[in-house]
Amino acid sequence: QVQLVESGGGLVQPGGSLRLSCAASGIIFSDNAMGWYRQAPGKQRELVADISRSGRTNYADSVKGRFSISRDNAKNVMYLQMNSLKPEDTAAYYCNRRGNLASWGQGTQVTVSS
């Protein structure tokens, strides 16, 4: 079965940075396009960034220029580097594959507050 484990979240001040990690197992990681999603209380889950098998990336307008998605296929790990964080980035962040969603992991909480 697919297992997705997110880590790296925490409390950070506006303008700060965090790097999230997603460790995947139970899939051929290199064969899957992957994405980072987030969900704030009372809001729908939204895709914030994705990365293709070949490394092509896309970003939601709200995070473009501030976030960077990457993957290490040899380690079955995906990252989300988040810079210039804003309070509106506060959410639980999840990773998943893009082609066929697996069961969601626990997510990792990012809170941006002064």
C-alpha positions, -999 to +999 in steps of 0.1 A: +000+000+000+010+036-006+023+055+024+029+092+023+046+109+053+049+147+054+072+166+077+089+199+083+060+221+092+060+245+122+054+280+134+072+307+115+070+345+114+058+363+083+087+365+058+103+334+072+110+301+054+103+264+059+112+233+039+086+205+038+095+169+030+073+141+017+086+105+020+068+081-003+067+043-002+045+016-019+048+033-053+073+036-081+080+071-071+099+081-103+069+070-124+045+094-107+039+131-111+035+145-076+020+175-060+018+195-028-017+204-015-029+225+014-061+229+033-070+257+057-099+254+082-132+260+065-116+259+030-113+233+003-080+215-003-061+231-031-031+222-052-002+246-046+025+230-067+032+200-088+061+183-105+062+159-134+082+127-138+107+147-158+109+176-133+086+202-149+069+223-122+038+243-119+026+267-091-006+282-080-006+320-086-007+326-048+027+310-043+045+315-075+079+331-070+080+321-033+077+283-033+098+258-050+089+221-055+116+195-061+121+157-060+148+132-053+138+101-071+167+081-057+154+087-022+117+087-030+114+121-014+097+153-025+103+188-011+086+221-009+108+250-001+087+279+011+101+314+013+086+348+021+058+331+040+026+350+045-002+345+071-025+333+043-001+304+038-013+290+071-027+255+064-021+218+067+001+207+039-002+173+022+016+155-006+001+131-031+005+118-066-012+136-094-022+108-117-042+088-092-046+100-057-035+077-029-048+078+006-039+111+023-012+111+049-014+130+082-001+162+067+021+188+084+009+220+099+023+253+087+014+284+108+026+318+098+021+343+125+039+370+144 
